Structures are given as structure tokens and as C-alpha cells.
Amino acid sequence: MSDIFSYLMVIAMLITLGVLGTGLFAMARGGEFNKRNANKIMRLRILAQAVALALFAIAMYLR
């Protein structure tokens, strides 16, 4: 059971890293894409981090 949470945590962390990288790249380039999507990307990153932390907490509780 904890193996499933381990895999899910890795996936959630990689998604968080991808969203963070997208946000940093958009911010560094600036332009219209950043103006339209900066807030959405930030919210998506926070959601991905929350999911990763929740999975981590559940895995530690079950352990």
C-alpha cells in the first residue's frame, strides 16, 4: 500500500516541478502569455503542492 503512495508522491512532485518550471520560464520571457496566465500557473502550482503534501502526510500516517 505504501508503494502506491510512493509512486503517487513522485508523480505529484514531478507535476509540481513541471508547473514551477513553466511559471519560471513564462515569467523570464514575459510577454502576453505571462500576463494572461501567471496567476493561473501560480494557482496550479499551489494545488499541485497541496496534493503532494497530502499524499506525503497520508503515506507517513499509514507507515
C-alpha positions, 0 to 999 in steps of 0.5 A: 500500500505504501508503494502506491503512495510512493509512486503517487508522491513522485508523480505529484512532485514531478507535476509540481516541478513541471508547473514551477518550471513553466511559471519560471520560464513564462515569467523570464520571457514575459510577454502576453502569455505571462500576463494572461496566465501567471496567476493561473500557473501560480494557482496550479502550482499551489494545488499541485503542492497541496496534493503532494503534501497530502499524499506525503502526510497520508503515506507517513500516517499509514507507515 
